[in-house]
Amino acid sequence: MKKLVIIFLLVPAFVAMAQKKENAKTYSKTITIEDMKSNLYTLAGDEMEGRETATEGQRRAAAFIENKFKSYGLLPGNKGSYQMQFPVYIDSLVSASFTVNETQFETGKDFSFNVGANHTAGYDFSQVLFLGFGISDSIRDDYKDIDARGRLVMVLSPNIAGNISPQNRRTFNFFTQQLAAMNHGAAALLVVEPEISEMPDKSNMYVNRYHNALRINTFQVNEKIASAILGDEYIGEKISAQQGRSVAKPYDVNVAIAVDKQRLTLHSSNVLGILEGTDLKDEYVILSAHYDHLGKRGNTIWYGADDDASGTTSILELAKAFSKAKSDGKGPRRSILFMTVSGEEKGLWGSDYYGDHPAYPLNKTTVDLNIDMVGRIDPNRKYGDSTNYIYVIGDDKLSSDLKPISEAINKKNTKLELDYKYNDPEDPERIYYRSDHYNFAKHGVPVIFYFSGLHADYHKPTDTPDKINYELMKKRILLVYYTAWEMANRTDMLKRDIPLN
């Protein structure tokens, strides 16, 4: 008799579970290639002008996404607004000059610098301290016994390095050279390059909106300037440094450098639409992608079809599917925040802003499923079935629940090859840190980043909608859809039982 009672009590639970699974399958059919193409060709079309952050093209894209969210019935996701504004700073170069012993050198030909990284300043030095490659770590220290405080330091670029040890090569780059100079109190840094990048007289540069760390002014200079400073000794000193011999020597020479720039404050936005849940509506699933790209230069547009109109289009398809389910009374238990962010190409700015100013509590956010570049096939993937795969990143970083759930859902519904190549902590590309999911992970929110890999059109004007594999992209969207359905309807939030590294 007891067994019959237990079976009787379990029947409704089994029926409800079966209905949920059937509902998921039903509304997956609203995700169509026809709509995908329509949205992607619009986002990556001429009118959007490459969607660069804080430009008219980006604002058009934001309006397009907002109108789509409204048409699906999503509610404004940010305090009554669909858009979350955040500040963006752009530095414009007014003038720059570089003189050695009264000889004037040309901007963009003899010297150049990052307008956004350098600040307005003027210098008059009577001495330059040459330090070889300017390495300072546990293996090699070119600053040993050297007082660099308040001095102009000159070093050789990694691009002309010679016999630098393999250990040093792993950490030897422009940024570590700059950091070493800063740590030793240098006033400014010159890095000798074999070639100088062309730099227009008037140039604009986006800068990090926080401005917490002011780095020393750093200038790339050519060998003409290096020879003017070191004289006939330059070639010998360069050879000594390339051969691994310690080089540290002051040179008495008059060097005058001046930078004058102005800063403009603009704004960009994230676009947020919320689908309210039922009994667990105060808990959240976030589905994210970035909608910005690299904009245009002259008449050339960087369309960004794969990067990341593909992800933004995916978010629109997911919003449409879940909204249809809700309108039919089959909506999710948890609330779902559909979020497209800007500023990703500048340094994950939009998602970083959300992480610091969340519209909904991050401790009540069970997961962020982030989609960035899911429309192409990685030409370097020479194993498995490259017509049926997706790179999955981050699923094992914060929750022991997430990876098993992800794999089970894929096995049941989409049967893609889940490739964990970029999940490796030793991944030289450091893909885990290079998209918007990371700004949720660093706050402890479990994440999955869906990615199909780099290709020859990455960050080039040739990343166009006609090159998207729409059939495969749809299958990838469906994996995110079924995963989100489970995340939004399961009884418990994901455990956060793995410490953030």
C-alpha positions in Angstrom: 0.0 0.0 0.0 2.8 2.4 0.9 4.5 1.8 -2.5 1.3 2.6 -4.3 1.0 5.9 -2.3 4.6 6.9 -3.2 4.0 6.1 -6.9 0.8 8.1 -6.8 2.5 11.1 -5.3 5.4 11.0 -7.7 3.2 10.8 -10.9 2.4 14.6 -10.9 6.2 15.5 -10.5 7.1 13.2 -13.5 4.2 14.7 -15.5 5.4 18.2 -14.7 8.9 17.4 -15.6 7.9 15.8 -18.9 5.8 18.9 -19.7 8.7 21.2 -19.1 10.9 19.3 -21.5 8.2 19.2 -24.1 7.7 23.0 -23.6 11.4 23.6 -24.2 11.2 21.6 -27.4 8.1 23.4 -28.6 9.5 26.9 -28.2 12.9 26.0 -29.6 11.1 26.0 -33.0 10.7 29.8 -32.8 14.5 30.1 -33.5 14.7 30.3 -37.2 17.5 30.9 -39.8 15.2 33.4 -41.6 15.1 35.7 -38.5 18.7 35.1 -37.7 19.8 36.3 -41.2 17.5 39.3 -41.0 18.8 40.5 -37.7 22.5 39.7 -38.4 22.5 41.4 -41.8 21.0 44.5 -40.1 23.4 44.6 -37.2 26.4 44.0 -39.6 25.1 46.3 -42.3 26.3 49.6 -43.7 23.9 51.6 -41.6 25.4 50.5 -38.3 28.9 51.6 -39.5 30.7 48.9 -37.5 29.0 49.8 -34.2 32.0 51.3 -32.6 31.5 52.3 -28.9 30.1 55.9 -28.4 29.4 56.5 -32.1 26.2 57.0 -34.0 26.5 53.5 -35.4 26.6 52.0 -31.9 23.5 54.1 -30.9 21.6 52.9 -34.0 22.4 49.3 -33.0 21.3 49.9 -29.4 18.0 51.4 -30.7 17.5 48.4 -33.0 18.1 45.9 -30.1 15.8 47.9 -27.8 13.0 47.9 -30.3 13.4 44.2 -30.7 13.2 43.7 -27.0 10.0 45.8 -26.9 8.4 43.8 -29.7 9.0 40.6 -27.8 7.4 42.0 -24.7 10.5 42.2 -22.6 10.3 44.8 -19.8 13.0 47.5 -19.4 15.9 46.0 -17.6 17.4 49.0 -15.9 15.3 51.0 -13.6 12.5 51.6 -16.1 14.9 52.0 -19.1 16.1 49.5 -21.7 19.5 51.2 -21.8 22.2 51.4 -19.1 24.4 54.4 -19.9 28.1 54.5 -18.9 30.8 57.1 -19.5 33.4 56.7 -22.2 36.5 58.9 -22.5 38.3 59.8 -25.7 41.6 61.6 -25.8 42.5 63.8 -28.8 46.0 64.7 -29.6 46.6 68.5 -29.9 50.3 68.5 -30.5 53.5 66.5 -29.8 57.2 67.3 -30.2 60.5 65.5 -29.7 63.9 67.2 -29.8 67.5 65.9 -29.3 70.2 68.5 -29.0 67.9 71.0 -30.9 67.3 68.5 -33.8 63.5 68.2 -34.2 62.0 64.7 -35.0 58.7 63.9 -36.7 55.6 62.5 -35.1 54.6 59.2 -36.7 57.9 58.9 -38.6 60.6 59.1 -35.9 58.5 58.6 -32.8 55.0 57.7 -31.8 53.0 56.9 -28.7 49.6 55.7 -27.4 47.5 58.8 -27.1 45.1 57.2 -24.6 47.9 55.9 -22.4 50.1 59.0 -22.3 49.2 62.2 -20.5 49.8 65.8 -21.2 53.3 66.7 -20.1 56.6 68.5 -21.0 60.1 67.3 -20.3 63.6 68.7 -20.5 66.3 66.1 -19.8 70.0 66.6 -19.9 70.8 62.9 -19.6 69.4 59.6 -20.9 69.9 56.3 -19.1 70.3 53.4 -21.6 69.5 50.1 -20.0 69.6 47.5 -22.8 66.3 45.7 -22.8 65.1 47.1 -19.5 64.2 43.7 -18.0 63.8 43.5 -14.3 62.7 40.1 -12.9 64.0 37.1 -10.9 66.0 35.9 -13.9 67.6 39.1 -15.2 67.8 42.6 -13.8 69.0 45.4 -16.1 68.3 47.9 -13.3 70.6 46.3 -10.8 72.5 48.9 -8.8 71.0 51.7 -11.0 69.2 54.7 -9.7 66.5 55.5 -12.3 64.5 57.9 -10.2 63.3 60.9 -12.1 65.3 60.0 -15.2 64.6 59.4 -18.9 65.2 55.7 -19.5 65.8 54.2 -23.0 65.5 50.5 -23.8 65.4 48.3 -26.8 62.1 46.8 -28.0 61.5 43.0 -27.8 61.2 43.3 -31.6 65.0 43.7 -31.8 65.9 41.2 -29.1 68.7 38.8 -29.6 69.9 36.2 -27.1 67.2 36.7 -24.5 66.7 33.5 -22.4 63.5 31.5 -23.0 62.5 32.3 -19.4 62.8 36.0 -20.0 61.0 35.8 -23.4 57.8 34.6 -21.7 57.6 37.8 -19.7 59.5 40.2 -21.9 57.2 42.7 -23.6 56.3 46.4 -23.8 54.2 46.3 -20.7 56.8 44.5 -18.5 59.4 47.0 -19.7 57.1 49.9 -18.8 56.3 48.4 -15.4 60.0 47.9 -14.6 60.7 51.5 -15.4 57.8 52.7 -13.3 58.8 50.5 -10.4 62.3 52.0 -10.5 61.0 55.6 -10.5 61.7 56.6 -14.1 60.1 59.8 -15.2 59.6 58.7 -18.8 60.5 55.7 -21.1 61.8 55.5 -24.6 61.5 52.1 -26.4 63.6 51.8 -29.6 61.6 50.1 -32.4 62.9 48.9 -35.8 59.8 50.6 -37.3 57.5 53.3 -36.1 53.8 53.1 -36.7 52.3 56.0 -38.7 50.5 58.4 -36.4 48.3 61.2 -37.7 48.8 64.7 -36.4 45.3 64.6 -34.9 44.4 61.3 -33.4 41.7 60.1 -31.1 42.1 57.2 -28.6 39.5 55.6 -26.3 40.8 55.4 -22.7 39.8 53.3 -19.8 36.9 55.0 -18.0 38.4 54.4 -14.5 41.7 56.2 -14.8 42.9 54.6 -11.6 46.4 53.9 -12.7 48.5 56.7 -14.3 51.4 55.1 -16.2 54.6 56.9 -17.1 54.7 58.5 -20.5 56.2 56.0 -22.9 57.4 56.7 -26.5 58.3 54.5 -29.3 61.4 55.9 -31.1 63.3 54.8 -34.2 66.9 54.0 -34.5 67.6 57.5 -35.9 66.6 58.9 -32.5 68.5 56.2 -30.7 71.7 57.1 -32.7 71.2 60.8 -32.0 71.1 60.0 -28.3 73.9 57.4 -28.0 75.9 58.6 -31.0 78.4 56.2 -32.5 78.0 53.8 -29.5 74.5 52.9 -30.4 75.3 49.9 -32.7 77.8 48.5 -30.2 75.4 48.9 -27.3 72.6 47.2 -29.3 74.9 44.3 -30.2 76.0 43.9 -26.6 72.4 43.8 -25.4 71.4 41.3 -28.1 74.2 39.0 -27.0 72.9 39.1 -23.5 75.7 41.2 -22.0 74.6 43.7 -19.3 74.3 47.2 -20.6 73.7 50.2 -18.3 75.1 53.6 -19.2 74.1 57.3 -18.9 74.5 59.6 -21.9 74.8 63.3 -21.6 72.4 64.7 -24.2 69.6 67.3 -24.2 66.2 65.8 -24.9 63.0 67.8 -24.9 59.6 66.1 -25.2 56.1 67.6 -25.1 52.6 66.1 -25.3 49.4 68.1 -25.3 46.0 66.5 -25.5 42.4 67.1 -24.6 39.9 64.7 -23.1 36.3 64.3 -24.2 33.6 62.6 -22.2 31.0 60.6 -24.2 28.6 57.9 -23.3 27.7 54.4 -24.5 25.2 51.9 -23.3 24.3 48.4 -22.5 20.8 47.3 -23.7 18.8 45.3 -21.1 15.5 43.5 -21.4 14.0 41.5 -18.5 11.6 38.6 -18.7 10.0 38.2 -15.3 9.9 34.7 -13.8 7.2 33.0 -11.7 7.9 31.5 -8.3 11.6 32.2 -8.5 11.4 35.6 -10.1 13.9 37.2 -7.6 16.6 34.9 -9.0 18.2 35.6 -12.4 19.7 34.0 -15.4 21.7 36.4 -17.6 22.2 35.8 -21.3 24.8 38.2 -22.7 26.7 39.2 -25.8 28.4 42.4 -27.0 27.0 44.4 -29.8 29.9 46.8 -30.4 32.7 46.3 -32.9 35.5 48.4 -34.4 33.6 51.0 -36.4 34.8 52.6 -39.6 37.9 54.3 -40.9 37.2 56.6 -43.8 34.9 54.7 -46.0 36.0 51.3 -44.8 33.6 49.5 -42.3 34.6 46.8 -39.9 31.3 44.9 -40.1 31.8 42.5 -37.2 29.4 39.9 -38.4 30.9 37.1 -36.4 32.3 39.4 -33.8 29.8 39.8 -32.4 26.7 40.4 -34.4 26.4 36.6 -34.2 26.2 36.7 -30.4 23.8 39.6 -30.4 21.6 37.9 -33.0 21.7 34.8 -30.7 20.4 36.9 -27.8 17.5 38.2 -29.9 16.5 34.7 -31.0 16.7 33.5 -27.3 14.6 36.5 -26.2 12.0 35.7 -28.8 11.7 32.1 -27.8 11.4 32.6 -24.1 9.0 35.5 -24.6 6.8 33.3 -26.7 6.8 30.7 -24.0 5.8 33.2 -21.4 3.0 34.7 -23.5 1.6 31.2 -23.7 1.8 30.7 -19.9 4.9 28.5 -20.1 7.4 31.1 -18.9 10.5 30.4 -16.8 10.5 30.2 -13.0 13.5 32.5 -12.7 13.7 35.9 -14.4 15.9 36.1 -17.4 17.9 39.2 -18.2 18.8 39.5 -21.9 21.8 41.9 -22.1 23.8 43.1 -25.0 26.8 45.2 -23.9 29.1 47.7 -25.7 32.7 48.6 -25.0 33.8 45.0 -25.2 36.3 45.8 -27.9 37.8 48.6 -25.8 38.4 46.3 -22.8 35.1 44.7 -21.6 33.9 48.1 -20.4 30.1 47.6 -20.6 30.0 44.3 -18.7 32.6 45.7 -16.3 30.2 48.6 -15.6 27.3 46.3 -15.1 29.4 44.2 -12.7 30.0 47.3 -10.6 26.5 48.7 -11.0 24.3 45.6 -11.3 20.6 46.1 -12.1 19.9 42.8 -10.2 21.8 41.3 -7.3 24.8 39.2 -8.5 24.4 36.9 -5.5 20.9 36.1 -6.8 22.3 35.5 -10.4 22.6 31.8 -10.9 24.6 31.9 -14.2 25.8 34.1 -17.0 25.7 32.4 -20.4 27.8 34.6 -22.7 27.9 34.3 -26.5 30.8 35.8 -28.5 31.6 34.7 -32.1 29.5 31.6 -32.8 28.9 32.0 -36.5 32.0 30.5 -38.2 34.3 27.5 -38.3 37.8 27.6 -36.8 40.1 26.9 -39.8 42.8 25.7 -37.3 40.6 23.0 -35.8 42.0 19.9 -37.5 40.4 17.2 -35.3 36.9 16.0 -34.7 33.9 17.2 -36.7 34.5 20.8 -37.3 31.1 21.2 -38.8 29.5 20.3 -35.5 31.3 21.8 -32.5 31.5 24.7 -30.1 34.2 25.8 -27.7 32.9 25.8 -24.1 34.8 28.0 -21.7 34.5 28.6 -18.0 31.9 25.9 -17.1 34.2 24.3 -14.5 35.6 27.4 -12.9 33.1 28.3 -10.2 30.4 25.6 -9.8 30.7 21.8 -9.8 27.1 21.7 -11.0 27.5 23.5 -14.3 29.6 21.3 -16.5 27.6 18.1 -15.9 24.4 19.9 -16.6 25.8 21.5 -19.7 27.1 18.2 -21.0 23.8 16.3 -20.2 21.8 19.0 -22.0 24.0 18.8 -25.1 23.9 15.0 -25.2 20.1 15.0 -25.1 19.3 17.9 -27.4 22.0 19.2 -29.7 24.8 16.6 -29.7 27.5 19.1 -30.6 31.2 18.3 -29.9 31.9 20.3 -26.8 35.6 21.4 -27.2 37.4 22.5 -24.0 40.6 23.6 -25.8 40.3 27.2 -24.5 39.3 26.1 -21.0 42.8 25.1 -20.3 44.4 27.4 -17.6 47.6 27.3 -19.8 45.8 28.5 -22.9 48.3 30.9 -24.5 45.4 32.9 -26.1 43.9 33.5 -22.6 40.4 33.4 -24.1 38.8 32.9 -20.7 39.7 36.5 -19.9 38.8 38.0 -23.2 35.0 38.3 -23.2 32.2 39.7 -21.1 31.5 36.5 -19.0 34.7 37.3 -17.1 33.2 40.4 -15.5 30.6 38.1 -14.0 33.0 35.4 -13.0 35.2 37.8 -11.1 32.2 38.6 -9.0 31.6 34.9 -8.3 28.8 34.2 -10.8 29.1 30.8 -12.6 29.6 31.3 -16.3 29.8 29.6 -19.7 31.4 31.3 -22.7 30.3 29.9 -26.1 32.8 30.6 -28.8 33.5 29.1 -32.3 37.1 30.3 -32.7 39.2 32.8 -34.5 39.6 33.0 -38.3 41.3 35.0 -41.0 38.6 37.7 -40.9 38.8 38.3 -37.2 39.0 42.1 -36.6 39.1 42.8 -40.3 36.6 44.6 -42.6 36.0 41.2 -44.3 34.1 39.8 -41.3 30.8 40.0 -43.2 27.3 38.3 -42.8 27.6 36.2 -46.0 30.4 34.2 -44.3 28.3 33.0 -41.4 27.4 29.3 -41.2 23.7 29.9 -40.2 22.8 26.2 -39.9 25.7 25.6 -37.4 25.1 28.8 -35.7 21.4 27.8 -35.1 22.5 24.6 -33.5 24.8 26.5 -31.2 22.0 28.9 -30.2 19.8 25.9 -29.4 22.5 24.6 -27.0 22.4 27.9 -25.2 18.6 27.9 -25.3 18.2 24.4 -23.7 20.9 25.2 -21.1 19.2 28.5 -20.3 15.8 26.7 -20.0 17.3 24.3 -17.5 19.0 27.1 -15.5 15.8 29.1 -15.4 13.6 26.3 -14.3 15.7 24.0 -12.0 14.8 24.2 -8.3 18.1 25.2 -7.0 20.6 27.9 -8.0 23.9 26.6 -9.1 26.3 25.9 -6.3 29.3 28.3 -6.0 31.7 25.7 -4.5 34.9 26.4 -6.5 37.0 29.4 -5.3 37.7 32.0 -8.0 41.3 31.8 -9.1 
